[in-house]
Amino acid sequence: MTSPIDFGIPDLTGRTVLITGANSGLGRVTARVLAGRGAHVILAVRNRAKGEAAARTMPGSTEVRDLDLADLSSVRDFAADFTDPVDLLINNAGIMIPPLYRTVDGFESQFGTNHLGHFALTNLLLPQVRERIVTVASIAHRFGTIEFDDLQWTVRSYRPMAAYGQSKLANLLFTSELQRRLSERSSSVIATAAHPGMAATNLFCSSDDNSSEARVSRAFTRVVAQSEQNGARPILCAAVADLPGGSYIGPTGPFEIRGKPGFASRSSKSTDTEVARRLWAVSEELTGATFPEL
């Protein structure tokens, strides 16, 4: 168990923050806190009405833009229309343990939304990012394996939690490889990752999946989870604390389920540099988005 990181949210006046999935859950809490500290916060959301409703509850300067991470044409359109600099990009949006379905581009929905959508968005916006990219992962990355021969679950029998774990493991490998590439080019931009432990968000509590696996997960969460507000603290820490690139932040309580934020543990699979480089190459092929010249 690591010690908590003592951090505060600085005055963010003049900074622009882009948060995916900011209309609900951890993204909404994160957006509200950063807007309250003076940042101009852009809520990148799939459902504009929900995004605008969330924005109305926030202090300060906010803006709502349409983005569907499960549709690469939407990601490209979003990036093409976004011409302003962004100081902080927070890859927060995600889906968890749905029944098997595929994105517009034919990807397994969790891998396509949680990883590939954010992979494409980050690379397309990277020339405009000035400070930091935060990607929200999960303790469930430990359940994941990057199955290069069947990333989209077309051969294996679909298991929602294993697919979720694969997507969250991909988030950590992406962050590591992104940081390696940024460091290689002596960029001042850094990449970090965070996980909320177990937080009582709509991902856990509002799933339409009624499988036994999903029902057990939701029931367990209601008993042990921390609030959305506390679940967002590792994300905020990863976003604003003085950290080295590649840092992974999570709760410091038992099993990293809850508690004050600090440096999180990770599986050995998430630190495999060769797998990270291979996943990056495959992700470029699948999305058509490549690391830009900085």
C-alpha angles and dihedrals in degrees: 000000000000128000119261118259113241106223140149133201107255126213104283098188109149095021126114120217124192116198125182117216092016096149095083146013121000093353092056092049092047092048092049093051095047093045088051089057092056104269122137100238123203114202107209104197142163094220111051095191091055090044093053091047090053092046091055089062093055130088123231129012119347137162131191123217132177118250130159109188090191090066117059091199088060090050091050093047091049092051093045091053094045106084102152125095117260122205098195129025115192114193097202109139118105148145127226134211100333122163113273113288135140135238123242088269094050100257124138101268100242096045091043096048104031098041116011096042092052092042090057094042093050095049093046093050099036097100087060097046112103106179124005148355117209120191121193112227131168144231082245088076084088089068092053135093126184101237101192092183092056111018092149098048095242094135106028124068104262116254112182098207094046089050090049090049090052091053093048092047086052089055091058094044089049092052092050094049092043090053091048090053093046092049091047088059094043090241119171089218115098133198122219136170135210141186127203098216105225111337127176096243133143089264089071104025105040104041117139090213109111097181116131089249092055095044092052090048093052094046092049091049094054089057102045108019126114123225125278088250093057092039090058094055096083089051091051090047092051088049103049112011121103098261138153117251114271094034118153116207130194143142116303098212125105112313088356089272095127141350141084116327123266140138109317129218121241138194122262088244090064092058097050103123095193092053089046092054092046092048090051091053093048091047090053090052093048097046104028088228116126136186106274130229107262 
